[in-house]
């Protein structure tokens, strides 16, 4: 292994299992630093030193699914459930707008309470108040007609991690009524409708192998998403996977850098999960090629209840405090926060 592999990844946007394993396992510090340097340079080519903030609104922790790794799975009887009203959601947006945020990410479990009619009404109201803002949805799997209605109502982006591209591996992480086939069908449907689409996977999930990770990268090459979100798998004490070890900072950072080389124009977040496993995890994610950070706009009284994994950070800060903290962290590693929608480089929304 030498530096030529990095040039190959940059030029061909391809990587073999052997090459991936070498980059993930190498102790060659010069090679590791060169990987991160090239990832930063690639991000800089399209986005400069700009880091986009997204205002995260975790509006429901009800979920019909029973994924084995997730703290808000329907089978977790210890979870204290909540739903935000439309007024509470709009209040979060008002607060975020005053703080300079121009993208709102509405994230929740798969909660049938929020019908198409309900979601379209909320989306239209946000757009009416803030026509200069983007709306990102992260609501799980829905029908293509549902996705289309919400797009027509004004939603711009949709986040739906494929979690793992390998069908057999997916079945070991989820109950039988869920399938990798349907998850992937949803993602391609979202692309066809015209959304900016985000996908991604957990790093270090139970049973994951390097072959699975290569399949994840190949799937993303087929999908061509505008956003790619990865983060370390982190255990939750009230799930069937509570005894499995969490993913590592090292592997996650190296995969962020590899993704940046393979998908130069992608929007790649430095996630809260990274900051949970290491106090400087989000800063290190930016230094590995990430260019998005998501401060939390959810009511402080509800944040601890959106409990996907153990020890989640930023559950006790007011939104203004959270934004100011993130701004200082971003500036500490030589980047700057920018106000704006922060669309993917080269993407143009077409609405029929």
C-alpha positions as CSV (number, residue, x, y, z in Angstrom):
1,X,0.0,0.0,0.0
2,X,1.3,3.4,-0.9
3,X,-0.1,6.9,-1.7
4,X,-1.1,5.8,-5.2
5,X,-4.2,4.2,-3.7
6,X,-5.4,7.6,-2.6
7,X,-4.9,8.9,-6.1
8,X,-6.8,6.0,-7.6
9,X,-9.8,6.6,-5.2
10,X,-9.8,10.3,-6.2
11,X,-9.6,9.6,-9.9
12,X,-11.8,6.6,-10.2
13,X,-14.1,6.9,-7.1
14,X,-13.6,3.1,-6.6
15,X,-12.2,1.0,-3.9
16,X,-11.7,-2.7,-3.4
17,X,-12.3,-4.7,-0.3
18,X,-8.5,-5.2,0.2
19,X,-7.8,-1.5,-0.3
20,X,-10.6,-0.5,2.1
21,X,-9.3,-3.0,4.7
22,X,-5.8,-1.6,4.4
23,X,-6.9,2.0,4.8
24,X,-9.0,1.1,7.8
25,X,-6.3,-1.0,9.5
26,X,-3.1,0.8,8.6
27,X,-0.8,2.2,11.3
28,X,1.2,4.2,8.7
29,X,0.7,7.6,10.2
30,X,1.9,9.4,7.1
31,X,-0.7,7.6,4.9
32,X,-3.4,8.4,7.4
33,X,-2.6,12.0,7.5
34,X,-2.4,12.1,3.7
35,X,-5.8,10.6,3.5
36,X,-7.2,13.3,5.8
37,X,-5.3,16.0,3.9
38,X,-6.7,15.0,0.6
39,X,-10.2,14.7,2.0
40,X,-10.0,18.3,3.3
41,X,-8.6,19.5,0.0
42,X,-11.4,17.8,-1.9
43,X,-14.1,19.3,0.4
44,X,-12.4,22.7,0.0
45,X,-12.5,22.5,-3.8
46,X,-16.3,22.6,-3.7
47,X,-17.1,24.2,-0.4
48,X,-14.1,26.2,0.7
49,X,-13.9,26.5,4.5
50,X,-17.7,26.8,4.8
51,X,-19.6,24.5,7.2
52,X,-23.4,24.4,7.0
53,X,-25.6,24.3,10.0
54,X,-28.9,22.4,10.0
55,X,-31.5,23.0,12.6
56,X,-32.6,19.6,13.9
57,X,-36.2,19.2,15.2
58,X,-36.8,15.8,16.7
59,X,-40.6,16.1,16.7
60,X,-41.7,12.5,17.7
61,X,-40.1,9.5,19.3
62,X,-43.0,7.2,18.5
63,X,-42.0,4.5,16.0
64,X,-43.9,1.5,14.6
65,X,-40.6,-0.3,13.9
66,X,-38.7,-2.6,16.3
67,X,-35.1,-2.2,15.0
68,X,-32.8,-4.2,17.3
69,X,-30.3,-1.4,17.8
70,X,-32.6,1.6,18.4
71,X,-33.6,3.1,21.7
72,X,-37.0,4.4,20.4
73,X,-38.0,1.0,18.9
74,X,-41.6,0.2,19.6
75,X,-40.6,-2.7,21.8
76,X,-38.8,-0.5,24.3
77,X,-41.4,-0.2,27.1
78,X,-39.1,2.0,29.1
79,X,-39.1,4.8,26.5
80,X,-41.2,7.9,27.5
81,X,-43.0,8.9,24.3
82,X,-43.8,12.4,23.1
83,X,-45.1,14.3,20.0
84,X,-44.6,18.0,19.2
85,X,-47.6,20.0,18.1
86,X,-47.5,22.0,14.9
87,X,-47.2,25.1,17.1
88,X,-44.2,23.7,18.9
89,X,-42.6,22.7,15.6
90,X,-43.1,26.2,14.2
91,X,-41.7,27.7,17.4
92,X,-38.6,25.7,16.9
93,X,-38.3,27.1,13.4
94,X,-38.8,30.6,14.6
95,X,-36.0,30.2,17.1
96,X,-33.7,28.6,14.5
97,X,-34.4,31.4,12.0
98,X,-33.5,34.0,14.6
99,X,-30.2,32.2,15.1
100,X,-29.4,32.3,11.4
101,X,-30.3,28.8,10.4
102,X,-31.8,28.3,6.9
103,X,-32.4,24.6,6.9
104,X,-34.8,22.8,9.2
105,X,-34.5,19.0,9.6
106,X,-37.7,17.4,10.8
107,X,-36.7,14.0,12.2
108,X,-38.8,11.4,13.9
109,X,-39.7,7.8,14.2
110,X,-42.2,6.2,11.8
111,X,-45.3,7.6,13.5
112,X,-48.6,7.2,11.7
113,X,-50.1,10.1,13.8
114,X,-48.4,12.4,11.3
115,X,-50.5,11.7,8.2
116,X,-49.7,13.1,4.8
117,X,-52.3,15.8,5.3
118,X,-50.7,16.7,8.7
119,X,-47.2,16.7,7.3
120,X,-48.1,18.7,4.2
121,X,-49.8,21.3,6.4
122,X,-46.7,21.7,8.6
123,X,-44.4,21.9,5.6
124,X,-46.5,24.5,3.8
125,X,-46.7,26.6,7.0
126,X,-42.9,26.6,7.4
127,X,-42.4,27.5,3.8
128,X,-44.9,30.3,4.0
129,X,-43.1,31.8,7.0
130,X,-39.6,31.1,5.7
131,X,-39.5,30.8,1.9
132,X,-35.7,31.2,1.9
133,X,-35.3,28.1,4.0
134,X,-34.9,24.4,3.0
135,X,-36.9,21.7,4.7
136,X,-35.3,18.3,5.2
137,X,-37.4,15.4,6.2
138,X,-36.3,12.2,8.0
139,X,-39.4,10.2,8.7
140,X,-38.4,6.7,7.6
141,X,-40.2,4.6,4.9
142,X,-43.4,5.9,3.4
143,X,-45.2,5.3,0.1
144,X,-44.0,7.0,-3.0
145,X,-47.3,8.9,-3.2
146,X,-46.6,10.2,0.3
147,X,-43.1,11.3,-0.6
148,X,-44.5,13.1,-3.6
149,X,-47.2,14.9,-1.7
150,X,-44.7,16.2,0.8
151,X,-42.3,17.3,-2.0
152,X,-45.1,19.1,-3.7
153,X,-45.9,20.8,-0.4
154,X,-42.4,22.3,-0.3
155,X,-40.0,19.7,1.2
156,X,-36.6,19.9,-0.4
157,X,-34.5,17.0,1.0
158,X,-35.0,13.6,2.5
159,X,-32.7,11.6,4.8
160,X,-33.1,7.9,4.9
161,X,-30.0,5.8,5.8
162,X,-29.9,2.5,4.1
163,X,-28.1,1.2,7.2
164,X,-26.5,-1.7,5.4
165,X,-26.7,-2.6,1.7
166,X,-26.3,-6.3,2.3
167,X,-29.8,-8.0,2.5
168,X,-28.7,-10.7,5.0
169,X,-26.9,-8.3,7.3
170,X,-30.0,-6.0,7.2
171,X,-32.2,-8.9,8.3
172,X,-29.9,-9.4,11.4
173,X,-30.4,-5.8,12.5
174,X,-34.2,-5.6,11.8
175,X,-37.4,-7.6,12.4
176,X,-38.7,-9.7,9.5
177,X,-41.4,-7.2,8.4
178,X,-38.6,-4.8,7.4
179,X,-36.4,-5.3,4.3
180,X,-33.3,-3.8,2.7
181,X,-35.1,-4.1,-0.6
182,X,-37.9,-1.8,0.4
183,X,-35.5,0.7,2.1
184,X,-33.5,0.9,-1.2
185,X,-36.7,1.2,-3.2
186,X,-37.7,4.2,-1.2
187,X,-34.4,5.9,-1.7
188,X,-34.5,5.5,-5.5
189,X,-38.2,6.7,-5.4
190,X,-37.1,9.8,-3.6
191,X,-34.5,10.5,-6.2
192,X,-37.0,10.1,-9.0
193,X,-39.4,12.6,-7.3
194,X,-36.7,15.3,-7.2
195,X,-35.6,15.4,-3.6
196,X,-32.0,16.0,-2.6
197,X,-31.5,12.6,-1.0
198,X,-29.4,11.5,1.9
199,X,-28.4,8.0,2.8
200,X,-25.7,6.3,4.9
201,X,-24.9,3.6,7.3
202,X,-23.7,2.8,10.8
203,X,-20.1,2.1,11.4
204,X,-19.3,-0.9,13.6
205,X,-22.9,-2.3,13.7
206,X,-23.3,-5.8,15.0
207,X,-22.1,-8.5,12.5
208,X,-20.6,-5.8,10.1
209,X,-17.7,-6.9,8.0
210,X,-15.4,-5.1,5.5
211,X,-17.3,-6.8,2.7
212,X,-20.5,-5.2,4.0
213,X,-18.8,-1.8,4.0
214,X,-17.7,-2.2,0.4
215,X,-21.3,-3.1,-0.6
216,X,-22.4,0.1,1.2
217,X,-20.0,2.2,-0.9
218,X,-21.1,0.4,-4.1
219,X,-24.7,1.0,-3.2
220,X,-24.1,4.7,-2.7
221,X,-22.3,4.9,-6.0
222,X,-25.5,3.6,-7.7
223,X,-27.8,5.9,-5.7
224,X,-25.6,9.0,-6.1
225,X,-27.0,10.8,-3.0
226,X,-26.5,14.5,-2.4
227,X,-26.0,13.8,1.3
228,X,-24.2,10.9,3.0
229,X,-24.5,10.5,6.8
230,X,-22.5,8.0,8.6
231,X,-21.8,7.7,12.3
232,X,-20.5,5.1,14.8
233,X,-23.0,2.5,16.0
234,X,-23.6,3.2,19.7
235,X,-25.3,0.7,22.0
236,X,-28.5,1.4,23.9
237,X,-29.0,-0.3,27.2
238,X,-32.7,-1.2,26.5
239,X,-32.2,-3.0,23.2
240,X,-31.4,-6.6,22.2
241,X,-28.0,-5.4,21.1
242,X,-27.0,-3.8,24.4
243,X,-24.1,-6.2,24.9
244,X,-22.5,-5.4,21.6
245,X,-19.5,-3.0,21.5
246,X,-20.0,0.4,19.9
247,X,-18.3,1.5,16.7
248,X,-14.9,3.3,16.9
249,X,-13.9,6.9,16.2
250,X,-10.9,5.7,14.1
251,X,-12.9,3.7,11.6
252,X,-15.7,6.3,11.3
253,X,-13.2,9.1,10.6
254,X,-11.3,7.1,8.0
255,X,-14.6,6.2,6.3
256,X,-15.7,9.9,6.2
257,X,-12.4,10.7,4.5
258,X,-12.8,7.9,2.0
259,X,-16.4,9.0,1.3
260,X,-15.2,12.5,0.6
261,X,-12.7,11.2,-2.0
262,X,-15.4,9.0,-3.6
263,X,-18.2,11.6,-3.5
264,X,-16.5,15.0,-3.8
265,X,-19.6,17.1,-3.9
266,X,-21.6,15.3,-1.2
267,X,-22.9,17.0,1.9
268,X,-21.4,14.9,4.8
269,X,-22.3,15.7,8.4
270,X,-20.1,15.4,11.4
271,X,-22.6,13.8,13.6
272,X,-23.7,14.1,17.2
273,X,-22.8,10.4,17.6
274,X,-19.2,11.3,16.8
275,X,-19.3,13.9,19.5
276,X,-20.8,11.3,21.9
277,X,-17.9,8.8,21.6
278,X,-15.2,11.5,21.7
279,X,-15.4,15.1,23.1
280,X,-13.7,16.4,20.0
281,X,-15.4,13.9,17.6
282,X,-17.3,16.6,15.6
283,X,-14.2,18.7,15.1
284,X,-12.2,15.6,14.0
285,X,-15.0,14.8,11.6
286,X,-14.6,18.2,9.9
287,X,-10.9,17.6,9.7
288,X,-11.7,14.3,7.9
289,X,-13.7,16.0,5.2
290,X,-17.2,16.5,6.7
291,X,-19.0,19.9,6.0
292,X,-22.3,19.8,7.9
293,X,-23.2,20.1,11.6
294,X,-26.7,19.9,13.1
295,X,-27.5,21.9,16.2
296,X,-30.6,20.8,18.0
297,X,-33.6,23.1,18.0
298,X,-35.9,20.6,19.8
299,X,-37.4,21.7,23.2
300,X,-34.9,21.0,25.9
301,X,-37.6,19.2,27.9
302,X,-37.9,16.6,25.1
303,X,-34.3,16.1,24.0
304,X,-33.4,13.4,26.5
305,X,-36.5,11.4,25.3
306,X,-35.2,11.2,21.7
307,X,-32.9,8.5,23.0
308,X,-31.6,6.6,20.0
309,X,-28.4,5.5,21.8
310,X,-26.9,5.8,25.3
311,X,-25.2,9.0,26.6
312,X,-26.3,11.3,23.7
313,X,-24.7,14.7,24.0
314,X,-26.4,18.2,23.7
315,X,-29.6,17.2,25.5
316,X,-29.5,20.0,28.1
317,X,-28.5,23.1,26.1
318,X,-30.8,25.8,24.8
319,X,-30.7,26.2,21.0
320,X,-28.8,29.5,21.1
321,X,-26.2,28.0,23.5
322,X,-25.8,24.9,21.3
323,X,-25.3,27.0,18.1
324,X,-22.7,29.3,19.8
325,X,-20.9,26.2,21.1
326,X,-20.8,24.6,17.7
327,X,-19.6,27.9,16.1
328,X,-16.7,28.0,18.5
329,X,-15.8,24.4,17.8
330,X,-16.0,24.8,14.1
331,X,-13.8,27.9,14.2
332,X,-11.3,26.2,16.5
333,X,-10.3,23.9,13.6
334,X,-10.1,26.6,10.9
335,X,-13.5,26.6,9.4
336,X,-16.4,29.1,9.4
337,X,-20.2,28.8,9.8
338,X,-22.2,30.1,6.9
339,X,-25.8,31.1,6.9
340,X,-27.8,29.8,4.0
341,X,-29.6,26.8,2.7
342,X,-26.4,25.0,1.9
343,X,-27.5,22.9,-1.1
344,X,-25.3,20.2,-2.5
345,X,-22.8,21.6,-5.0
346,X,-24.3,21.6,-8.5
347,X,-27.8,20.5,-7.4
348,X,-30.9,22.2,-8.9
349,X,-34.3,21.3,-7.7
350,X,-36.9,20.8,-10.4
351,X,-40.5,21.0,-9.3
352,X,-43.2,20.0,-11.8
